[in-house]
């Protein structure tokens, strides 16, 4: 088909690999113009950063690197017959092979990050491929070392199983020059055999079948130490994997855990494979590392991690503080609701990131029908089920189920949508404490108490913490100190006539301002921030070119013009590849920082708030806060949008930028005269942190 294509929507970002190899075996049907073989284009109107395209006589190679370079070249191929094309990039060169003809072009840096799917037979701006494909494969160069336990606790049959498994693994893995390498470490009381990293497949299989079984003690820590040394001596720019085959009963578990952590800290991924039913699971976990090890913990001692294999699953980690000991960390695997998958950036299950396709079949290993499917509507997945007697056909819709018959009840099975979306509240109140609650965790029972955020209380009907109703306690009054809508000009529309100095920022004419990575906006005379009871800054932005890991400034109050040495910012918000970083310095606390996940290739709605007690952050509905007592330090510097001293300037679009100042009114009294039906309310301003207020009433007798 001329318009056919295949998409791999959740293919990992190619920029994270040190070397990537894409092989395409194709037989084309001759046509005019350029047609696509493989690319990663067509997401948020982004162009491809890697592409393999063919013309009538040549295969064209292209790579865009994060260094800014674009590399292209072409090689001939044969029409009317099968062709093998290889696309290889190793952060230094782009290399191509076409039917044993090779060319190479300088291409330094990683392939530029793209949010797009890997697409076979499609690339934005070119025709779809017309012909046949026999194989498309993506390979990454890997180094791995296997540590084999040859102690007396490993029986002879199990050790033979070790040798056969390793030999079979070597046979299956693509080991060879320019591809994967493998090493072996055999240990008991000491390391008895060391095979350095090698790409000689035959030699490795021969060595695997001749591993010595010393049958002495177990010094796993020594094997891990030697394994780390092999990686460091024969290092190359490739992922490193260490595998320990053991029963997990070493002489010194503490030393083993320490050596494993040192190895993981070098970027080496560790796996531990337990042998026999007596394997020590705690030691195996200490070698491989806990799935919650890289967690960003929130105030309620919960964090979330992506599942390593299934996109619809995620891992919820729990940390329980025990007095006098290290915190106990447990986890459980959870499933996203029907029709959704986990997104680590937003820490939620709602985002539909697969471009170009209207709907998808919902498959599950426990499902016995094909009625269920989900589709993307405004970048969100919406669950659906076909009517009874129908099944979902991908890219077509609901069609009649030909397998239905009067004697089969398959057509009348329950739609999984009906049972997957039931609301089950896993929290409950904690005694009479309004700001605390308990959470049910499978396998642990009711955990807690957990604390609600400041200004919220637990609501059983809401099944969570809810904003406190302050109608009869205090009234927060906020006013705009600065309002930049960027519609028709770069002036302040708050009514305060705040001076705005533009340095290279341009209006798009569509309600946004464009920052080119060198421009900024300076607010030199904004009133001192530390005089407010509460400071709120809100903005909407879309960042472009977010492929690197460096920080880019959204706003700060750094770079004092009148100072010889610019003081550091006391208020700042910066953006990195996946997160927003909040920072504040107050009179009571030198520095408070936190981070919240942000979206790339999409608009972000952000709020920065400080109320003299806490620093609050909100990124697209995802919230976090940190204790930050005191007033904001005054550094006599202007507020700058798109700039922060020591970080890169912002590059992208900002839709609006608003600064609010908030104060709190407390009721002093109410005087009511029934005869005249007049109510007079006297108000007195108190500082936010005062806990008491006076109240009295005079009633007409």
C-alpha positions as CSV (number, residue, x, y, z in Angstrom):
1,X,0.0,0.0,0.0
2,X,1.3,3.5,-0.9
3,X,0.0,5.1,2.3
4,X,0.9,2.3,4.7
5,X,3.3,2.7,7.6
6,X,4.2,1.1,10.9
7,X,4.7,3.1,14.2
8,X,6.6,2.2,17.3
9,X,5.2,4.9,19.5
10,X,7.1,4.2,22.7
11,X,10.5,3.5,21.2
12,X,13.1,4.9,23.6
13,X,14.8,8.2,22.7
14,X,17.7,7.4,20.3
15,X,19.8,10.1,21.9
16,X,20.3,8.0,25.1
17,X,22.2,5.3,23.2
18,X,25.9,5.5,22.7
19,X,25.7,3.6,19.4
20,X,22.6,2.7,17.5
21,X,22.3,0.4,14.5
22,X,19.2,0.3,12.3
23,X,19.0,-2.5,9.7
24,X,16.4,-2.4,6.9
25,X,15.9,-5.2,4.3
26,X,13.7,-3.9,1.5
27,X,12.5,-4.6,-2.1
28,X,11.0,-1.4,-3.6
29,X,8.5,-0.9,-6.4
30,X,10.1,1.9,-8.5
31,X,8.4,5.3,-8.1
32,X,9.3,8.9,-8.7
33,X,10.5,11.2,-5.9
34,X,11.9,10.4,-2.5
35,X,10.2,7.9,-0.2
36,X,10.9,7.0,3.4
37,X,12.3,3.8,4.8
38,X,12.7,4.7,8.5
39,X,12.5,8.0,10.5
40,X,11.4,9.5,13.8
41,X,9.5,12.5,12.5
42,X,5.8,13.6,12.7
43,X,5.3,14.6,16.3
44,X,4.1,18.1,17.3
45,X,5.1,19.2,13.8
46,X,8.7,18.2,14.5
47,X,11.0,17.2,11.7
48,X,12.9,13.9,11.9
49,X,16.3,13.9,13.6
50,X,17.2,10.6,12.0
51,X,16.0,9.3,8.6
52,X,16.7,6.7,6.0
53,X,15.2,7.7,2.7
54,X,15.4,6.3,-0.8
55,X,15.3,7.8,-4.3
56,X,15.2,5.9,-7.6
57,X,18.9,4.9,-7.3
58,X,20.2,5.9,-3.9
59,X,19.6,5.4,-0.2
60,X,20.0,8.8,1.7
61,X,21.2,8.9,5.3
62,X,20.5,11.9,7.6
63,X,21.2,12.6,11.3
64,X,20.6,15.8,13.3
65,X,22.8,15.9,16.4
66,X,22.4,17.9,19.6
67,X,25.6,19.7,18.8
68,X,23.6,21.4,16.0
69,X,25.3,19.6,13.1
70,X,23.3,18.0,10.3
71,X,25.0,15.1,8.4
72,X,23.8,13.7,5.1
73,X,25.1,11.4,2.4
74,X,23.9,8.7,0.0
75,X,24.8,5.3,-1.3
76,X,23.6,3.4,-4.4
77,X,21.2,0.4,-4.2
78,X,19.8,-2.1,-6.7
79,X,16.2,-1.8,-8.0
80,X,14.1,-4.9,-8.5
81,X,15.9,-7.0,-5.9
82,X,16.3,-7.2,-2.2
83,X,18.7,-4.7,-0.5
84,X,20.3,-4.6,3.0
85,X,20.8,-1.0,4.3
86,X,22.5,-0.3,7.7
87,X,22.2,3.0,9.5
88,X,24.9,3.4,12.3
89,X,25.6,6.3,14.6
90,X,28.1,6.2,17.4
91,X,28.1,9.9,18.6
92,X,31.1,10.6,16.4
93,X,30.3,9.4,12.9
94,X,27.2,8.6,10.8
95,X,28.0,5.4,8.9
96,X,26.0,3.8,6.2
97,X,26.1,0.4,4.4
98,X,24.2,-0.6,1.3
99,X,24.8,-4.0,-0.1
100,X,28.4,-4.1,1.2
101,X,29.1,-0.5,0.0
102,X,30.1,1.8,2.8
103,X,30.4,5.5,3.5
104,X,31.0,7.6,6.6
105,X,30.4,11.2,7.6
106,X,31.5,13.2,10.7
107,X,28.4,13.6,13.0
108,X,29.5,14.5,16.6
109,X,27.0,14.4,19.4
110,X,23.9,12.3,20.3
111,X,21.0,12.2,17.9
112,X,18.8,15.1,18.8
113,X,15.9,14.2,21.1
114,X,12.6,13.9,19.5
115,X,9.2,13.2,21.0
116,X,8.1,11.4,17.8
117,X,7.5,7.7,17.3
118,X,9.9,5.5,15.2
119,X,8.1,5.2,11.9
120,X,8.7,2.6,9.3
121,X,7.8,3.6,5.8
122,X,7.1,7.2,6.7
123,X,8.9,10.5,7.2
124,X,7.5,14.0,7.2
125,X,8.0,15.7,3.9
126,X,8.5,12.5,1.8
127,X,6.3,9.9,0.2
128,X,5.5,6.8,2.1
129,X,7.4,3.7,1.1
130,X,5.9,1.5,-1.7
131,X,7.3,-2.0,-1.7
132,X,8.2,-4.9,0.6
133,X,10.2,-5.1,3.8
134,X,11.6,-8.4,5.1
135,X,13.3,-7.1,8.3
136,X,13.7,-3.9,10.3
137,X,15.8,-4.1,13.4
138,X,17.3,-1.6,15.8
139,X,20.4,-2.6,17.8
140,X,22.5,-0.9,20.4
141,X,26.1,-1.8,21.2
142,X,26.4,-3.2,24.7
143,X,29.2,-4.5,27.0
144,X,28.2,-7.0,29.7
145,X,30.1,-9.2,32.2
146,X,28.6,-12.2,33.9
147,X,29.8,-13.2,37.4
148,X,29.3,-16.9,38.2
149,X,29.1,-18.2,41.8
150,X,31.3,-21.4,42.0
151,X,31.0,-21.8,45.8
152,X,30.2,-24.9,47.8
153,X,26.6,-23.7,48.2
154,X,26.0,-24.2,44.4
155,X,25.3,-27.8,43.7
156,X,27.0,-29.6,40.7
157,X,23.7,-29.8,38.7
158,X,23.0,-26.1,39.3
159,X,26.6,-25.2,38.2
160,X,26.1,-27.3,35.0
161,X,22.9,-25.3,34.5
162,X,25.0,-22.1,34.8
163,X,27.4,-23.2,32.1
164,X,24.6,-24.3,29.7
165,X,22.7,-21.1,30.2
166,X,25.7,-18.9,29.6
167,X,26.6,-20.8,26.5
168,X,23.0,-20.5,25.2
169,X,23.0,-16.8,26.0
170,X,26.3,-16.2,24.0
171,X,24.7,-18.0,21.1
172,X,21.6,-15.8,21.1
173,X,23.3,-12.4,21.6
174,X,24.7,-10.5,18.7
175,X,28.3,-10.6,19.8
176,X,31.0,-9.5,17.3
177,X,33.2,-6.6,16.1
178,X,31.4,-3.3,16.4
179,X,28.6,-5.0,18.3
180,X,28.2,-6.5,21.8
181,X,31.1,-7.7,23.9
182,X,31.0,-10.1,26.8
183,X,33.3,-11.0,29.8
184,X,33.1,-13.7,32.5
185,X,34.2,-13.7,36.1
186,X,34.1,-17.0,38.1
187,X,34.5,-16.7,41.9
188,X,34.4,-18.6,45.1
189,X,36.6,-17.6,48.1
190,X,38.7,-15.8,45.4
191,X,38.2,-15.0,41.8
192,X,39.3,-18.2,40.0
193,X,38.8,-17.2,36.4
194,X,38.6,-13.8,34.5
195,X,37.7,-13.6,30.9
196,X,38.0,-9.9,29.7
197,X,35.5,-8.3,27.4
198,X,35.7,-10.0,24.0
199,X,33.8,-10.0,20.7
200,X,35.0,-13.6,19.9
201,X,31.8,-15.6,20.1
202,X,33.4,-19.0,19.6
203,X,36.0,-18.4,22.3
204,X,33.4,-17.2,24.7
205,X,31.2,-20.3,24.2
206,X,34.2,-22.6,24.7
207,X,35.2,-20.8,27.9
208,X,31.6,-21.0,29.2
209,X,31.6,-24.8,28.9
210,X,34.9,-25.1,30.8
211,X,34.1,-22.9,33.9
212,X,35.9,-24.2,37.0
213,X,33.8,-25.2,40.0
214,X,36.0,-24.5,43.1
215,X,33.3,-25.3,45.7
216,X,34.8,-23.1,48.4
217,X,33.4,-20.0,50.1
218,X,31.4,-17.1,48.6
219,X,33.1,-13.7,48.1
220,X,30.6,-12.0,45.9
221,X,32.1,-8.6,46.7
222,X,35.4,-9.6,45.1
223,X,33.7,-10.7,41.9
224,X,31.9,-7.4,41.7
225,X,35.1,-5.5,42.3
226,X,36.9,-7.4,39.5
227,X,33.8,-6.9,37.2
228,X,34.0,-3.1,37.8
229,X,37.7,-3.2,36.9
230,X,37.0,-5.0,33.6
231,X,34.6,-2.3,32.6
232,X,37.0,0.5,33.6
233,X,40.0,-1.0,31.8
234,X,38.3,-1.9,28.6
235,X,35.8,1.0,28.5
236,X,34.1,2.3,25.4
237,X,31.2,4.5,24.8
238,X,28.5,1.8,25.2
239,X,25.9,0.7,27.9
240,X,27.4,-1.5,30.5
241,X,25.6,-4.4,32.2
242,X,26.7,-6.7,35.0
243,X,25.0,-9.9,35.8
244,X,25.6,-12.0,39.0
245,X,24.5,-15.6,39.0
246,X,24.4,-16.7,42.7
247,X,22.3,-18.1,45.5
248,X,22.8,-14.7,47.3
249,X,24.5,-16.2,50.4
250,X,27.9,-14.4,50.6
251,X,30.3,-14.2,53.4
252,X,29.9,-10.4,53.9
253,X,26.6,-9.1,52.6
254,X,27.4,-5.5,53.7
255,X,30.6,-5.5,51.6
256,X,28.7,-7.0,48.7
257,X,26.0,-4.3,48.8
258,X,28.7,-1.6,49.0
259,X,30.6,-2.9,46.0
260,X,27.4,-3.2,44.0
261,X,26.4,0.4,44.8
262,X,29.9,1.6,43.8
263,X,29.4,-0.2,40.5
264,X,25.9,1.1,39.9
265,X,27.1,4.7,40.6
266,X,29.5,4.4,37.6
267,X,26.5,3.9,35.4
268,X,26.7,0.1,35.2
269,X,23.4,-1.6,35.3
270,X,23.4,-4.5,37.7
271,X,21.3,-7.7,37.6
272,X,21.2,-10.5,40.2
273,X,19.8,-13.9,39.2
274,X,19.0,-16.2,42.2
275,X,19.6,-20.0,42.0
276,X,17.6,-22.5,43.9
277,X,14.6,-22.0,46.2
278,X,17.0,-21.0,49.1
279,X,18.3,-17.8,47.3
280,X,18.7,-14.9,49.7
281,X,16.3,-12.3,48.2
282,X,17.6,-9.3,50.3
283,X,21.1,-9.8,49.0
284,X,19.9,-10.2,45.5
285,X,18.0,-6.9,45.8
286,X,21.1,-5.2,47.3
287,X,23.2,-6.3,44.3
288,X,20.6,-5.2,41.6
289,X,19.5,-2.1,43.5
290,X,16.0,-1.3,44.6
291,X,13.5,-0.1,42.0
292,X,12.9,2.9,44.2
293,X,16.6,3.8,44.5
294,X,16.3,6.7,42.0
295,X,13.1,8.0,43.5
296,X,12.2,11.7,44.0
297,X,10.4,11.5,47.3
298,X,7.4,13.7,48.0
299,X,6.3,15.1,51.4
300,X,4.0,12.1,52.0
301,X,6.8,9.6,51.6
302,X,5.6,8.4,48.2
303,X,7.3,8.3,44.8
304,X,6.6,6.9,41.4
305,X,8.8,5.0,38.9
306,X,8.1,3.7,35.4
307,X,7.8,0.0,35.0
308,X,10.8,-1.3,33.0
309,X,8.7,-3.4,30.6
310,X,5.0,-2.6,30.5
311,X,3.9,1.0,29.5
312,X,0.5,0.6,31.2
313,X,2.1,-0.3,34.5
314,X,4.0,1.9,37.1
315,X,5.7,1.3,40.4
316,X,4.5,3.1,43.5
317,X,7.2,3.3,46.3
318,X,6.5,3.9,50.0
319,X,9.1,5.0,52.6
320,X,8.4,4.4,56.2
321,X,10.6,6.2,58.7
322,X,11.7,4.1,61.6
323,X,13.3,5.8,64.6
324,X,17.0,4.9,64.9
325,X,17.2,3.0,61.6
326,X,17.3,3.6,57.9
327,X,13.8,4.2,56.4
328,X,12.1,1.0,55.2
329,X,11.2,1.2,51.5
330,X,8.6,-1.0,49.9
331,X,6.8,-0.9,46.6
332,X,4.0,-2.3,44.6
333,X,3.2,-2.5,40.9
334,X,0.0,-0.7,39.8
335,X,-1.9,-0.6,36.6
336,X,-3.1,2.5,34.8
337,X,-6.9,2.7,34.3
338,X,-8.5,1.3,31.1
339,X,-7.2,2.9,27.9
340,X,-4.3,4.8,29.5
341,X,-0.5,4.3,30.0
342,X,2.0,5.7,32.5
343,X,3.9,9.0,31.7
344,X,6.9,9.5,34.0
345,X,7.1,13.2,33.1
346,X,3.6,14.1,34.4
347,X,3.5,11.2,36.9
348,X,0.0,10.3,35.7
349,X,-1.8,7.9,33.4
350,X,-3.7,10.4,31.2
351,X,-1.5,11.5,28.4
352,X,-2.0,10.1,24.9
353,X,1.4,10.7,23.1
354,X,1.0,8.5,20.0
355,X,0.7,10.8,17.0
356,X,-1.2,10.2,13.8
357,X,-3.6,7.4,14.8
358,X,-7.2,7.9,15.8
359,X,-7.7,4.8,17.9
360,X,-6.1,1.6,19.3
361,X,-7.3,-1.8,20.4
362,X,-7.1,-2.4,24.1
363,X,-5.3,-5.7,24.7
364,X,-4.7,-7.5,28.0
365,X,-3.5,-11.0,28.8
366,X,-6.6,-11.6,30.9
367,X,-9.1,-10.3,28.2
368,X,-11.1,-12.9,26.2
369,X,-12.8,-10.5,23.8
370,X,-11.8,-7.7,21.4
371,X,-14.6,-5.2,22.1
372,X,-12.5,-2.7,23.9
373,X,-10.4,0.1,22.4
374,X,-9.2,3.6,23.1
375,X,-8.7,6.6,21.0
376,X,-6.8,9.9,21.2
377,X,-8.9,13.0,21.6
378,X,-7.0,16.3,22.1
379,X,-3.9,14.4,23.3
380,X,-6.0,12.4,25.8
381,X,-7.0,8.8,25.7
382,X,-10.8,8.2,25.8
383,X,-12.0,4.6,26.5
384,X,-14.7,3.0,24.4
385,X,-16.3,-0.4,23.8
386,X,-17.9,-1.7,20.6
387,X,-21.6,-2.8,20.9
388,X,-22.4,-6.4,21.7
389,X,-21.8,-8.6,18.6
390,X,-19.1,-6.3,17.3
391,X,-15.3,-6.3,17.6
392,X,-12.8,-3.5,17.1
393,X,-10.6,-3.5,13.9
394,X,-7.5,-1.3,14.2
395,X,-7.6,1.8,12.0
396,X,-11.2,0.8,10.8
397,X,-13.5,0.8,13.8
398,X,-16.2,-1.4,15.1
399,X,-17.2,-4.2,12.7
400,X,-19.4,-7.3,13.0
401,X,-17.9,-10.2,14.9
402,X,-18.1,-13.1,12.4
403,X,-17.4,-15.6,15.2
404,X,-20.6,-14.7,17.0
405,X,-23.3,-17.4,17.0
406,X,-26.5,-18.2,18.8
407,X,-24.8,-21.0,20.9
408,X,-21.8,-18.9,22.0
409,X,-22.0,-16.3,24.8
410,X,-18.7,-14.7,23.7
411,X,-20.6,-11.8,22.2
412,X,-22.2,-11.0,25.5
413,X,-19.1,-10.8,27.7
414,X,-18.8,-7.7,29.9
415,X,-17.0,-4.7,28.5
416,X,-13.7,-4.2,30.6
417,X,-14.5,-0.5,30.7
418,X,-17.4,-1.2,33.1
419,X,-15.2,-3.0,35.6
420,X,-11.9,-1.1,35.3
421,X,-13.2,2.4,36.0
422,X,-14.9,1.7,39.4
423,X,-13.9,4.3,42.0
424,X,-12.3,2.7,45.1
425,X,-11.1,5.0,47.8
426,X,-7.8,3.8,49.3
427,X,-7.6,6.5,51.9
428,X,-9.6,7.3,55.1
429,X,-9.5,9.9,58.0
430,X,-6.9,9.6,60.7
431,X,-8.8,10.0,64.0
432,X,-9.9,13.5,64.6
433,X,-6.9,15.1,62.8
434,X,-8.2,17.1,59.9
435,X,-4.9,17.4,58.1
436,X,-3.9,13.7,58.4
437,X,-5.1,10.6,56.7
438,X,-4.3,6.9,56.3
439,X,-3.6,5.1,52.9
440,X,-4.2,1.5,52.1
441,X,-1.2,-0.3,50.5
442,X,-1.6,-3.9,49.2
443,X,0.4,-6.2,51.4
444,X,1.0,-3.6,54.1
445,X,-2.5,-2.7,55.1
446,X,-3.3,0.9,56.3
447,X,-0.2,3.0,56.3
448,X,0.4,6.5,57.7
449,X,-0.5,8.9,59.0
450,X,0.2,11.0,55.9
451,X,0.0,14.8,56.0
452,X,-2.1,17.1,53.7
453,X,-0.4,20.1,52.2
454,X,-0.6,23.4,54.0
455,X,-4.0,25.0,53.5
456,X,-5.8,21.7,52.8
457,X,-7.7,19.2,54.9
458,X,-8.7,15.6,54.3
459,X,-12.2,15.3,52.9
460,X,-13.7,11.8,52.9
461,X,-16.2,12.6,50.1
462,X,-13.4,13.9,48.0
463,X,-11.2,10.9,48.9
464,X,-8.2,13.2,49.4
465,X,-7.0,16.5,50.7
466,X,-9.1,19.5,49.7
467,X,-8.7,23.3,50.0
468,X,-9.8,24.6,53.4
469,X,-12.9,26.8,53.3
470,X,-11.7,30.1,54.8
471,X,-14.9,32.0,54.3
472,X,-15.4,32.7,58.0
473,X,-11.8,32.7,59.1
474,X,-9.9,35.0,56.8
475,X,-10.1,36.5,53.3
476,X,-7.2,36.5,50.9
477,X,-7.1,39.5,48.6
478,X,-4.7,39.4,45.7
479,X,-4.0,42.1,43.1
480,X,-1.9,42.1,40.0
481,X,1.4,43.8,40.4
482,X,2.5,43.0,36.8
483,X,0.6,41.6,33.8
484,X,2.3,40.9,30.5
485,X,-0.3,39.3,28.1
486,X,2.0,39.6,25.0
487,X,-1.0,40.2,22.8
488,X,-0.2,43.5,21.0
489,X,2.8,44.9,22.9
490,X,5.4,44.3,25.6
491,X,3.8,46.7,28.1
492,X,2.4,46.1,31.6
493,X,-1.4,45.8,31.6
494,X,-1.9,45.6,35.4
495,X,-2.7,49.3,35.7
496,X,0.4,50.0,37.7
497,X,2.4,51.2,34.7
498,X,5.4,49.1,35.7
499,X,8.5,49.8,33.5
500,X,9.3,46.9,31.1
501,X,12.6,46.8,29.3
502,X,12.8,44.6,26.3
503,X,16.1,43.0,25.2
504,X,15.6,41.2,21.9
505,X,12.2,39.6,22.6
506,X,9.8,39.6,19.6
507,X,6.0,39.3,19.5
508,X,4.6,36.5,17.3
509,X,1.3,38.3,16.6
510,X,-0.6,35.3,18.0
511,X,-0.6,36.3,21.7
512,X,2.9,35.1,22.6
513,X,6.4,36.4,22.8
514,X,9.4,34.6,21.3
515,X,12.7,34.3,23.2
516,X,15.6,33.3,21.0
517,X,18.0,32.0,23.7
518,X,19.8,35.4,24.0
519,X,16.9,37.7,24.7
520,X,15.2,38.6,27.9
521,X,12.7,41.0,29.6
522,X,13.9,43.1,32.5
523,X,11.5,44.6,35.2
524,X,13.8,47.1,36.9
525,X,11.4,48.7,39.3
526,X,9.0,46.0,40.5
527,X,8.3,46.6,44.2
528,X,10.4,44.7,46.7
529,X,9.2,41.1,46.8
530,X,9.7,40.6,50.5
531,X,7.1,43.1,51.5
532,X,4.2,40.8,50.4
533,X,2.4,38.4,52.7
534,X,2.2,36.1,49.7
535,X,3.9,36.3,46.3
536,X,2.4,34.4,43.3
537,X,4.0,34.3,39.8
538,X,2.1,32.5,37.0
539,X,3.2,31.9,33.4
540,X,2.5,29.8,30.4
541,X,5.4,28.7,28.2
542,X,6.5,26.4,25.4
543,X,10.2,25.6,25.3
544,X,11.9,24.5,22.0
545,X,15.2,22.8,21.5
546,X,14.9,21.0,24.9
547,X,17.3,18.2,23.9
548,X,20.2,19.0,26.2
549,X,20.4,18.5,29.9
550,X,21.5,22.0,30.8
551,X,19.3,24.4,32.8
552,X,17.4,27.2,31.0
553,X,16.1,30.2,33.0
554,X,12.3,31.1,33.0
555,X,12.7,33.9,35.5
556,X,14.8,35.2,38.4
557,X,15.8,38.3,40.3
558,X,19.5,38.0,39.6
559,X,22.1,40.2,37.9
560,X,22.0,43.5,39.8
561,X,22.9,46.2,37.2
562,X,24.4,48.6,39.8
563,X,26.6,45.9,41.5
564,X,30.1,45.0,40.5
565,X,29.6,41.4,41.5
566,X,26.0,40.3,40.7
567,X,24.4,38.7,43.7
568,X,22.8,35.3,43.3
569,X,19.0,35.1,42.7
570,X,16.8,34.8,45.8
571,X,13.8,33.8,43.6
572,X,14.2,31.7,40.5
573,X,12.6,29.1,38.3
574,X,14.6,27.1,35.8
575,X,13.9,24.4,33.3
576,X,15.9,21.2,32.4
577,X,15.0,18.4,30.1
578,X,12.3,16.8,32.2
579,X,11.8,19.0,35.2
580,X,11.1,22.5,36.6
581,X,13.5,23.6,39.4
582,X,12.1,26.0,42.0
583,X,14.5,27.9,44.2
584,X,14.1,30.6,47.0
585,X,16.3,32.2,49.7
586,X,14.5,33.6,52.7
587,X,15.6,35.4,55.9
588,X,15.1,32.3,58.0
589,X,16.4,29.6,55.6
590,X,19.4,30.1,53.3
591,X,18.1,28.1,50.3
592,X,15.1,26.0,49.5
593,X,14.9,24.0,46.2
594,X,12.5,21.4,44.7
595,X,11.6,20.1,41.3
596,X,8.4,19.1,39.5
597,X,8.1,17.2,36.2
598,X,7.2,19.3,33.1
599,X,6.1,18.6,29.6
600,X,8.2,18.9,26.5
601,X,6.9,19.7,23.0
602,X,3.8,21.2,24.7
603,X,2.6,24.3,26.6
604,X,3.2,24.3,30.4
605,X,1.1,26.2,32.9
606,X,3.3,27.0,35.9
607,X,2.8,28.7,39.3
608,X,5.4,29.8,41.8
609,X,4.1,30.8,45.2
610,X,5.6,31.7,48.6
611,X,3.5,32.6,51.7
612,X,6.4,33.2,54.2
613,X,6.0,29.6,55.4
614,X,6.3,27.4,52.4
615,X,7.4,27.4,48.8
616,X,4.6,26.0,46.5
617,X,5.0,24.8,43.0
618,X,2.4,23.8,40.4
619,X,3.2,22.4,37.0
620,X,0.3,21.4,34.8
621,X,-1.7,20.4,37.9
622,X,1.2,18.5,39.5
623,X,2.0,20.0,42.8
624,X,4.8,20.0,45.3
625,X,6.0,22.2,48.2
626,X,8.9,22.7,50.6
627,X,9.2,24.4,54.0
628,X,10.7,27.9,53.5
629,X,10.1,30.1,56.6
630,X,10.7,33.8,56.4
631,X,10.6,36.7,54.1
632,X,12.3,36.6,50.7
633,X,15.8,38.0,50.8
634,X,16.1,41.4,49.1
635,X,19.1,41.4,46.8
636,X,18.2,44.8,45.1
637,X,18.1,43.1,41.7
638,X,15.4,43.4,39.0
639,X,13.0,40.7,38.0
640,X,14.2,39.1,34.7
641,X,12.2,36.9,32.4
642,X,14.2,34.4,30.4
643,X,17.4,35.1,32.3
644,X,19.2,33.8,35.4
645,X,22.9,34.4,36.2
646,X,24.8,31.1,35.7
647,X,22.3,29.3,33.4
648,X,21.3,29.5,29.8
649,X,18.7,32.0,28.6
650,X,15.2,30.7,27.8
651,X,14.4,29.7,24.2
652,X,10.8,29.3,23.2
653,X,7.5,31.0,23.6
654,X,5.8,32.7,26.6
655,X,2.0,33.3,26.4
656,X,1.6,35.4,29.5
657,X,3.4,36.4,32.7
658,X,1.6,37.6,35.8
659,X,2.9,38.6,39.3
660,X,0.3,38.8,42.1
661,X,0.7,40.1,45.7
662,X,-1.7,38.7,48.2
663,X,-2.7,39.9,51.7
664,X,-5.0,38.4,54.3
665,X,-7.9,40.3,55.9
666,X,-9.2,39.1,59.3
667,X,-12.7,40.1,60.7
668,X,-12.5,42.4,63.7
669,X,-16.2,42.6,64.3
670,X,-19.7,42.8,62.9
671,X,-22.3,45.4,64.0
672,X,-25.8,44.5,63.0
673,X,-28.8,46.8,63.2
674,X,-32.0,44.9,62.5
675,X,-34.2,48.0,62.4
676,X,-32.5,49.5,59.5
677,X,-31.3,46.2,58.0
678,X,-27.7,47.6,57.7
679,X,-24.6,45.6,58.3
680,X,-21.2,47.3,58.9
681,X,-18.1,45.2,58.8
682,X,-14.8,46.6,60.2
683,X,-11.7,44.9,59.0
684,X,-8.2,45.0,60.3
685,X,-5.1,43.7,58.5
686,X,-3.1,41.2,60.4
687,X,0.1,39.4,59.4
688,X,-0.6,36.0,58.0
689,X,1.1,34.0,60.7
690,X,-0.9,35.5,63.6
691,X,-3.0,32.8,65.0
692,X,-5.6,34.8,67.0
693,X,-8.2,37.3,66.0
694,X,-10.9,39.2,68.0
695,X,-14.6,38.9,67.3
696,X,-17.5,40.6,68.9
697,X,-21.2,41.3,68.0
698,X,-23.6,44.0,69.1
699,X,-27.3,43.0,68.6
700,X,-30.1,45.5,68.8
701,X,-32.4,44.9,71.8
